Amino acid sequence: MDCTNINILYVEDEQTIIELMKLIFKKHFNGNVVYAINGQEALDLYKSNNFDLVITDMMMPIMDGFRLVEKIREIDSEQLITMITGLDNKEDLVRAIELRVNYFIEKPLKLQKFLEMLEQSVKTIQKKKELLLKNLVLTQYKEAIDLSTILSKSDPNGMITYVNDKFCKISKYSKEELLGQNHNILRDPNMPTSIFKELWETIKAKKQWQGVIHNRAKDGSIYIVDALIIPILDEFNNIIEYIGIRHDITENEHYKDILKKELDITSQGLDEKIHLLSEYEKVINESSTVSRTDLKGKITYINEKFCSLNGYTKKEVLGKSHNILRSPDIPKAFYKELWRTIKAKNIWQGIIKNITKDKKITYMDTTIVPILDINNEIIEYMSIRHNVTPLVKLKEEIEETQKEVVLTMGAIGETRSKETGFHVKRVAEYSYLLAKLVGINEKDAQLLKLASPMHDIGKVGIPDAILNKPGKLTFEEFEIMKTHASLGYEMLKGSNREIMQTSAIVAYEHHEKWDGTGYPNAKVGSDIHIFGRITAICDVFDALGSDRVYKKAWELDKILDLFKEQQGKHFDPELIDLFLENLNRFLKIRDMYIDQ
């Protein structure tokens, strides 16, 4: 029998019997056996080690077998114990039964009886370890799933018995407000009742239902979910509950289509747990692409949804790495960080760009979970993915539209003040270059590039007589002109889009000055947002070098003299240094976008 991972504590005070048992164990058992010659020595060993089985004689000096079992039961009430005894009287037998001794072996030992006990004990231990590992893995599956899905469950009557945090967040109800309620609490009155009738008829017939549902949150707002409702069956094919998995399709957020069931691991037998686990795995396979890999990243399992989405057969994928799906434009550093995270036993979440067998691009919202054994060692990696390609493409379309809107609105602001040409385009390119030079990451530098054309959008609220006055403004007129910064901010601040939020910052702060003499809030130094400080330099550089209604374009030397003179006064001194050190690069941009 294979017992390499089983530890036995054998307690016997007669040395001749110990020597005999060593021979028996050596021939019939390949696990680890530790020997003790009395109860006290055995107890000390038990406290400092983990034993799957304790085999003890009853009559021993210092501490007998009964006392040893009593002490072990205080430490672990479930410990598997075999007692070797003659059990000469009824009282000893009753006491052993009260201590819940699992097996009895009579003296003198009969080899066949002993081996039968040992074999049965090994089977019990292995089944116990199997249950422990399955429970541990299932717990990790559930924790990973709960991070990545909007989940609820209800009893056979439709009353809500569980919701996770994501469910509460999107519905704006607390768990206390939802538990015990029907899902009607979330129903959008504009949804046809026929949909819900069909839903109930389907799931009561023990079938899955999937469809789009419009829900109403606690604050009255409407949100839309792609819902999958699944009846969960016991081993007798009776419905014990309904699981609801939902994906928020109201906005282009991160979605997952997986399932988690909260259940008491210790209260049911192994056979039922295995049955329920297979039910939940079936649900996951229906709703997500699932793959598993070994510790080297070689794929050991994929489900049918994985194959249908990516166009590969299982034979083509098993034994290979996920590199078969890797998009060549994703940097190696991305995957290096992914592996660093999961090898550290942490869950990794993010969107991965993949390429199918027929070279189509897909975007997969991915959760990768390191699965641990009972020794807290990684045994495999599980990847659960939801296809968000349509959402990513929609997001890209929205962002492209936003870019066009921002650029157009910026141009409108300039046109009103008769500042035509490529001013906003040049400021955008200058801002991106200076942002990169100062060390801003690519994402934020691109965001500033998109937002900077809106720096003067507030000018649409300034009267033409002031905006296009050819001469110097009076004090009162200049005070009105200065309000364009606040006007632009008020126009843009209400949007929750990153581009608009960044545009609001640029509009509000690009006239602040390093020494605190700027407007509208007289901010000083680094209190001014870096986006405002960058745009200030880029806007002034381009404005001074361009013809305006109130002035002619300045010569480059005169502009540079001003920058040097205003370094640490109007402008961030570090940014001015970077600008002057890289002047040729800014002039190259200027020459690329010359006003016609």
Sequence and secondary structure as in RCSB ss.txt:
>XXXX:A:sequence
MDCTNINILYVEDEQTIIELMKLIFKKHFNGNVVYAINGQEALDLYKSNNFDLVITDMMMPIMDGFRLVEKIREI
DSEQLITMITGLDNKEDLVRAIELRVNYFIEKPLKLQKFLEMLEQSVKTIQKKKELLLKNLVLTQYKEAIDLSTI
LSKSDPNGMITYVNDKFCKISKYSKEELLGQNHNILRDPNMPTSIFKELWETIKAKKQWQGVIHNRAKDGSIYIV
DALIIPILDEFNNIIEYIGIRHDITENEHYKDILKKELDITSQGLDEKIHLLSEYEKVINESSTVSRTDLKGKIT
YINEKFCSLNGYTKKEVLGKSHNILRSPDIPKAFYKELWRTIKAKNIWQGIIKNITKDKKITYMDTTIVPILDIN
NEIIEYMSIRHNVTPLVKLKEEIEETQKEVVLTMGAIGETRSKETGFHVKRVAEYSYLLAKLVGINEKDAQLLKL
ASPMHDIGKVGIPDAILNKPGKLTFEEFEIMKTHASLGYEMLKGSNREIMQTSAIVAYEHHEKWDGTGYPNAKVG
SDIHIFGRITAICDVFDALGSDRVYKKAWELDKILDLFKEQQGKHFDPELIDLFLENLNRFLKIRDMYIDQ
>XXXX:A:secstr
   TT EEEEE S HHHHHHHHHHHHHH  SEEEEESSHHHHHHHHHHS  SEEEEESS SSS HHHHHHHHHHH
 TT EEEEE    SHHHHHHHHHTT  EEE SS  HHHHHHHHHHHHHHHHHHHHHHHHHHHHHHHHHHHHTS E
EEEE TTSBEEEE HHHHHHH   HHHHTT BGGGGB TTS HHHHHHHHHHHHTT  EEEEEEEE TTS EEEE
EEEEEEEE TTS EEEEEEEEEE SSS            GGGS HHHHHHHHHHHHHHHHHHSEEEEE TTS EE
EE HHHHHHH   HHHHTTS GGGGB TTS HHHHHHHHHHHHTT  EEEEEEEE TTS EEEEEEEEEEEE TT
S EEEEEEEEEE HHHHHHHHHHHHHHHHHHHHHHHHHHHHTT  SSHHHHHHHHHHHHHHHTT  HHHHHHHHH
HGGGTTGGGGGS HHHHT SS   HHHHHHHHTHHHHHHHHHTT  SHHHHHHHHHHHHTT  TTS  SSS   G
GGS HHHHHHHHHHHHHHHTS BTTB    HHHHHHHHHHHBTTTB HHHHHHHHHTHHHHHHHHHHT   
